[in-house]
């Protein structure tokens, strides 16, 4: 799947694997989103200040207000509506009801309706409650406006329909604006929830892949350690039989027992260390399949026949099998291959998974090189191809191969890196691991 670049200059999915959303545009928009009460207070102030100035002008007019009761009613309605507008986000329907009551009360006192709170309330209902509530609120508000206009113009019955129509147009415009912005907000919120859900599922899949791979490693290491124990028993029996006849050979056999025992203990420590680690830290899900090849089921290995675990000796046959499948693979080995059977198994699995991915994802490669270099205390394996990357279809599920390979490399204090060597192609997998061969007693 191709990740769209939502914000120029900022990756939508960084190298660390965290799924990020684009930064909302505009400093002012982000500021008001972080301070909703301040925004609501400003909206209430926009309504309150002009109304308060009007009331003060009436109170300070020469000779006092002509109708003191009207000024009192206007002041009370203004304070009540201002206080209600502060809660337009949290209780928009209640605010709309208070605004409609204020609209109805303003007709006899002012001769016209105070529509500003109603317009703000209709917008808030559409944004924070939903489209259905917005249309129901619009019908109720238009009905209240028509009733107020009728009561205010009850003497002539002539002008109130046109006045009510003007109010209806203003209320409709406010409702349509709120519906548009509300739908956009709800759509963005749904996308945010979907992104969060996908991130959780991705992390859960990565954690499940790590746990599954650790179980596979445990089974393979069990076979290796069991083989070592069998060798130790055979050597001990042989040393016991040769103790009287050939003490020198008996002593040599016991040295082999000690060396094999130390190697088995080292493997057990590694195994217990890996199984004791917390697999909950998320990392990038690999765009590859399981260690057994494309479409493989790692859990099936538990029921596989008890064959000997492969090692470095089988690398030549492995590369030949992929070459027979049409992959131009070439194997290069330098240095002495470590004798540790668990490390050899890890090298084999890394090469196997890397060649499988090259066969599946590299388009028309002319060379797939497998380089195994060993030095004192260190071994490195590099698998690189020069083919173009095939574009994955939407039906292909993300694999778990790289997660398993990293777990195997970490078992021997190593690291594994994978990525594109050149733009458009040239995938490379490089793993470096420590070699701590046990010393043999002299």
ZIBELDA-V326121 format. One record per pair of residues at least 4 apart in sequence whose ideal C-beta (glycine too) atoms are under 7 Angstrom apart, sorted by sequence separation. I is the first residue (numbers start at 1). GAP is how many residues later the second one is. If there is no record, write none. Layout:
i=I gap=GAP
i=I gap=GAP
//
This chain:
i=14 gap=4
i=25 gap=4
i=26 gap=4
i=27 gap=4
i=28 gap=4
i=29 gap=4
i=30 gap=4
i=31 gap=4
i=35 gap=4
i=36 gap=4
i=37 gap=4
i=38 gap=4
i=39 gap=4
i=40 gap=4
i=41 gap=4
i=42 gap=4
i=44 gap=4
i=45 gap=4
i=47 gap=4
i=48 gap=4
i=49 gap=4
i=50 gap=4
i=51 gap=4
i=52 gap=4
i=53 gap=4
i=54 gap=4
i=55 gap=4
i=56 gap=4
i=57 gap=4
i=61 gap=4
i=67 gap=4
i=68 gap=4
i=69 gap=4
i=70 gap=4
i=71 gap=4
i=72 gap=4
i=73 gap=4
i=74 gap=4
i=75 gap=4
i=76 gap=4
i=77 gap=4
i=78 gap=4
i=79 gap=4
i=80 gap=4
i=81 gap=4
i=87 gap=4
i=88 gap=4
i=91 gap=4
i=92 gap=4
i=93 gap=4
i=94 gap=4
i=95 gap=4
i=96 gap=4
i=97 gap=4
i=98 gap=4
i=99 gap=4
i=100 gap=4
i=101 gap=4
i=102 gap=4
i=105 gap=4
i=106 gap=4
i=110 gap=4
i=115 gap=4
i=116 gap=4
i=117 gap=4
i=118 gap=4
i=119 gap=4
i=120 gap=4
i=121 gap=4
i=122 gap=4
i=123 gap=4
i=124 gap=4
i=125 gap=4
i=129 gap=4
i=130 gap=4
i=131 gap=4
i=132 gap=4
i=133 gap=4
i=134 gap=4
i=135 gap=4
i=136 gap=4
i=137 gap=4
i=138 gap=4
i=139 gap=4
i=140 gap=4
i=141 gap=4
i=142 gap=4
i=143 gap=4
i=144 gap=4
i=145 gap=4
i=146 gap=4
i=147 gap=4
i=148 gap=4
i=149 gap=4
i=150 gap=4
i=153 gap=4
i=159 gap=4
i=160 gap=4
i=161 gap=4
i=162 gap=4
i=163 gap=4
i=164 gap=4
i=165 gap=4
i=166 gap=4
i=167 gap=4
i=168 gap=4
i=169 gap=4
i=170 gap=4
i=171 gap=4
i=172 gap=4
i=173 gap=4
i=174 gap=4
i=175 gap=4
i=176 gap=4
i=177 gap=4
i=178 gap=4
i=179 gap=4
i=180 gap=4
i=181 gap=4
i=182 gap=4
i=183 gap=4
i=184 gap=4
i=185 gap=4
i=186 gap=4
i=187 gap=4
i=188 gap=4
i=189 gap=4
i=190 gap=4
i=191 gap=4
i=192 gap=4
i=193 gap=4
i=194 gap=4
i=195 gap=4
i=196 gap=4
i=197 gap=4
i=198 gap=4
i=199 gap=4
i=200 gap=4
i=201 gap=4
i=202 gap=4
i=203 gap=4
i=204 gap=4
i=205 gap=4
i=206 gap=4
i=207 gap=4
i=208 gap=4
i=209 gap=4
i=210 gap=4
i=211 gap=4
i=212 gap=4
i=213 gap=4
i=214 gap=4
i=215 gap=4
i=216 gap=4
i=217 gap=4
i=218 gap=4
i=219 gap=4
i=220 gap=4
i=221 gap=4
i=222 gap=4
i=223 gap=4
i=224 gap=4
i=225 gap=4
i=226 gap=4
i=227 gap=4
i=228 gap=4
i=229 gap=4
i=230 gap=4
i=231 gap=4
i=232 gap=4
i=233 gap=4
i=234 gap=4
i=235 gap=4
i=236 gap=4
i=237 gap=4
i=238 gap=4
i=239 gap=4
i=242 gap=4
i=243 gap=4
i=246 gap=4
i=247 gap=4
i=248 gap=4
i=249 gap=4
i=250 gap=4
i=251 gap=4
i=252 gap=4
i=253 gap=4
i=254 gap=4
i=255 gap=4
i=256 gap=4
i=257 gap=4
i=258 gap=4
i=259 gap=4
i=260 gap=4
i=261 gap=4
i=262 gap=4
i=263 gap=4
i=264 gap=4
i=265 gap=4
i=266 gap=4
i=267 gap=4
i=268 gap=4
i=269 gap=4
i=270 gap=4
i=271 gap=4
i=272 gap=4
i=273 gap=4
i=289 gap=4
i=292 gap=4
i=300 gap=4
i=310 gap=4
i=314 gap=4
i=315 gap=4
i=316 gap=4
i=317 gap=4
i=318 gap=4
i=319 gap=4
i=320 gap=4
i=321 gap=4
i=323 gap=4
i=333 gap=4
i=340 gap=4
i=341 gap=4
i=342 gap=4
i=343 gap=4
i=344 gap=4
i=345 gap=4
i=346 gap=4
i=347 gap=4
i=348 gap=4
i=349 gap=4
i=350 gap=4
i=351 gap=4
i=352 gap=4
i=353 gap=4
i=354 gap=4
i=355 gap=4
i=356 gap=4
i=357 gap=4
i=358 gap=4
i=392 gap=4
i=400 gap=4
i=401 gap=4
i=402 gap=4
i=403 gap=4
i=404 gap=4
i=405 gap=4
i=406 gap=4
i=407 gap=4
i=410 gap=4
i=422 gap=4
i=24 gap=5
i=107 gap=5
i=126 gap=5
i=129 gap=5
i=289 gap=5
i=322 gap=5
i=338 gap=5
i=374 gap=5
i=409 gap=5
i=420 gap=5
i=421 gap=5
i=6 gap=6
i=13 gap=6
i=14 gap=6
i=24 gap=6
i=59 gap=6
i=65 gap=6
i=107 gap=6
i=153 gap=6
i=289 gap=6
i=290 gap=6
i=292 gap=6
i=323 gap=6
i=338 gap=6
i=409 gap=6
i=420 gap=6
i=421 gap=6
i=5 gap=7
i=32 gap=7
i=58 gap=7
i=88 gap=7
i=106 gap=7
i=153 gap=7
i=242 gap=7
i=243 gap=7
i=289 gap=7
i=290 gap=7
i=291 gap=7
i=322 gap=7
i=337 gap=7
i=358 gap=7
i=373 gap=7
i=409 gap=7
i=420 gap=7
i=421 gap=7
i=4 gap=8
i=12 gap=8
i=87 gap=8
i=106 gap=8
i=125 gap=8
i=126 gap=8
i=242 gap=8
i=290 gap=8
i=3 gap=9
i=125 gap=9
i=372 gap=9
i=419 gap=9
i=3 gap=10
i=12 gap=10
i=85 gap=10
i=103 gap=10
i=150 gap=10
i=153 gap=10
i=319 gap=10
i=358 gap=10
i=406 gap=10
i=418 gap=10
i=84 gap=11
i=103 gap=11
i=149 gap=11
i=239 gap=11
i=242 gap=11
i=371 gap=11
i=405 gap=11
i=418 gap=11
i=59 gap=12
i=102 gap=12
i=103 gap=12
i=122 gap=12
i=125 gap=12
i=319 gap=12
i=58 gap=13
i=355 gap=13
i=370 gap=13
i=416 gap=13
i=417 gap=13
i=84 gap=14
i=149 gap=14
i=239 gap=14
i=7 gap=15
i=84 gap=15
i=102 gap=15
i=103 gap=15
i=122 gap=15
i=149 gap=15
i=238 gap=15
i=239 gap=15
i=316 gap=15
i=369 gap=15
i=416 gap=15
i=6 gap=16
i=7 gap=16
i=55 gap=16
i=122 gap=16
i=315 gap=16
i=402 gap=16
i=81 gap=17
i=368 gap=17
i=414 gap=17
i=415 gap=17
i=80 gap=18
i=81 gap=18
i=99 gap=18
i=100 gap=18
i=146 gap=18
i=235 gap=18
i=239 gap=18
i=367 gap=18
i=414 gap=18
i=55 gap=19
i=99 gap=19
i=122 gap=19
i=145 gap=19
i=351 gap=19
i=367 gap=19
i=414 gap=19
i=55 gap=20
i=365 gap=20
i=366 gap=20
i=413 gap=20
i=414 gap=20
i=81 gap=21
i=235 gap=21
i=236 gap=21
i=365 gap=21
i=412 gap=21
i=413 gap=21
i=80 gap=22
i=99 gap=22
i=145 gap=22
i=235 gap=22
i=365 gap=22
i=409 gap=22
i=412 gap=22
i=55 gap=23
i=118 gap=23
i=145 gap=23
i=362 gap=23
i=364 gap=23
i=363 gap=24
i=364 gap=24
i=409 gap=24
i=77 gap=25
i=96 gap=25
i=142 gap=25
i=232 gap=25
i=312 gap=25
i=347 gap=25
i=362 gap=25
i=363 gap=25
i=52 gap=26
i=95 gap=26
i=96 gap=26
i=142 gap=26
i=329 gap=26
i=405 gap=26
i=51 gap=27
i=358 gap=27
i=363 gap=27
i=77 gap=28
i=232 gap=28
i=327 gap=28
i=355 gap=28
i=361 gap=28
i=77 gap=29
i=92 gap=29
i=95 gap=29
i=96 gap=29
i=142 gap=29
i=231 gap=29
i=232 gap=29
i=354 gap=29
i=361 gap=29
i=48 gap=30
i=141 gap=30
i=311 gap=30
i=318 gap=30
i=351 gap=30
i=327 gap=31
i=350 gap=31
i=73 gap=32
i=85 gap=32
i=88 gap=32
i=92 gap=32
i=93 gap=32
i=113 gap=32
i=228 gap=32
i=312 gap=32
i=327 gap=32
i=351 gap=32
i=88 gap=33
i=92 gap=33
i=138 gap=33
i=311 gap=33
i=315 gap=33
i=318 gap=33
i=322 gap=33
i=47 gap=34
i=48 gap=34
i=138 gap=34
i=311 gap=34
i=314 gap=34
i=318 gap=34
i=325 gap=34
i=347 gap=34
i=47 gap=35
i=74 gap=35
i=85 gap=35
i=89 gap=35
i=113 gap=35
i=228 gap=35
i=229 gap=35
i=310 gap=35
i=312 gap=35
i=389 gap=35
i=73 gap=36
i=74 gap=36
i=81 gap=36
i=88 gap=36
i=92 gap=36
i=93 gap=36
i=228 gap=36
i=309 gap=36
i=312 gap=36
i=315 gap=36
i=338 gap=36
i=388 gap=36
i=389 gap=36
i=77 gap=37
i=92 gap=37
i=138 gap=37
i=311 gap=37
i=322 gap=37
i=328 gap=37
i=330 gap=37
i=332 gap=37
i=337 gap=37
i=384 gap=37
i=388 gap=37
i=44 gap=38
i=47 gap=38
i=310 gap=38
i=328 gap=38
i=332 gap=38
i=335 gap=38
i=336 gap=38
i=387 gap=38
i=389 gap=38
i=70 gap=39
i=89 gap=39
i=225 gap=39
i=328 gap=39
i=329 gap=39
i=330 gap=39
i=331 gap=39
i=332 gap=39
i=333 gap=39
i=334 gap=39
i=335 gap=39
i=386 gap=39
i=93 gap=40
i=100 gap=40
i=104 gap=40
i=328 gap=40
i=330 gap=40
i=335 gap=40
i=386 gap=40
i=44 gap=41
i=96 gap=41
i=100 gap=41
i=103 gap=41
i=107 gap=41
i=111 gap=41
i=134 gap=41
i=327 gap=41
i=329 gap=41
i=338 gap=41
i=385 gap=41
i=43 gap=42
i=44 gap=42
i=103 gap=42
i=107 gap=42
i=225 gap=42
i=385 gap=42
i=104 gap=43
i=108 gap=43
i=224 gap=43
i=225 gap=43
i=100 gap=44
i=104 gap=44
i=107 gap=44
i=108 gap=44
i=134 gap=44
i=357 gap=44
i=384 gap=44
i=40 gap=45
i=41 gap=45
i=96 gap=45
i=103 gap=45
i=107 gap=45
i=134 gap=45
i=40 gap=46
i=221 gap=46
i=382 gap=46
i=383 gap=46
i=40 gap=48
i=131 gap=48
i=353 gap=48
i=382 gap=48
i=40 gap=49
i=122 gap=49
i=126 gap=49
i=221 gap=50
i=381 gap=50
i=119 gap=51
i=123 gap=51
i=127 gap=51
i=319 gap=51
i=115 gap=52
i=119 gap=52
i=122 gap=52
i=126 gap=52
i=353 gap=52
i=380 gap=52
i=36 gap=53
i=118 gap=53
i=122 gap=53
i=125 gap=53
i=126 gap=53
i=218 gap=53
i=113 gap=54
i=123 gap=54
i=127 gap=54
i=378 gap=54
i=379 gap=54
i=115 gap=55
i=119 gap=55
i=123 gap=55
i=127 gap=55
i=350 gap=55
i=122 gap=56
i=126 gap=56
i=378 gap=56
i=379 gap=56
i=217 gap=57
i=218 gap=57
i=377 gap=57
i=378 gap=57
i=127 gap=58
i=291 gap=58
i=350 gap=58
i=377 gap=58
i=349 gap=59
i=214 gap=60
i=214 gap=61
i=291 gap=61
i=291 gap=62
i=294 gap=62
i=346 gap=62
i=293 gap=63
i=346 gap=63
i=288 gap=65
i=346 gap=65
i=362 gap=65
i=294 gap=66
i=346 gap=66
i=211 gap=68
i=47 gap=69
i=210 gap=69
i=288 gap=69
i=343 gap=69
i=358 gap=69
i=47 gap=70
i=207 gap=72
i=207 gap=73
i=267 gap=75
i=354 gap=75
i=206 gap=76
i=43 gap=77
i=206 gap=77
i=263 gap=77
i=203 gap=79
i=206 gap=79
i=350 gap=79
i=205 gap=80
i=350 gap=81
i=216 gap=82
i=219 gap=82
i=202 gap=83
i=219 gap=83
i=213 gap=85
i=216 gap=85
i=224 gap=85
i=212 gap=86
i=223 gap=86
i=212 gap=87
i=346 gap=87
i=220 gap=89
i=343 gap=90
i=343 gap=92
i=338 gap=97
i=340 gap=97
i=339 gap=98
i=338 gap=99
i=290 gap=109
i=289 gap=110
i=290 gap=110
i=291 gap=110
i=287 gap=111
i=288 gap=111
i=290 gap=111
i=287 gap=112
i=289 gap=112
i=285 gap=113
i=286 gap=113
i=288 gap=113
i=291 gap=113
i=286 gap=114
i=288 gap=114
i=290 gap=114
i=286 gap=115
i=286 gap=116
i=224 gap=117
i=286 gap=117
i=224 gap=118
i=221 gap=121
i=220 gap=125
i=274 gap=133
i=274 gap=137
i=270 gap=141
i=270 gap=142
i=21 gap=171
i=266 gap=172
i=21 gap=174
i=263 gap=175
i=19 gap=176
i=262 gap=176
i=19 gap=179
i=259 gap=179
i=19 gap=180
i=259 gap=181
i=258 gap=183
i=255 gap=185
i=255 gap=186
i=213 gap=190
i=217 gap=190
i=209 gap=191
i=213 gap=191
i=217 gap=191
i=210 gap=193
i=214 gap=193
i=209 gap=194
i=213 gap=194
i=217 gap=194
i=209 gap=195
i=206 gap=197
i=210 gap=197
i=17 gap=265
i=17 gap=266
i=17 gap=267
i=1 gap=393
//
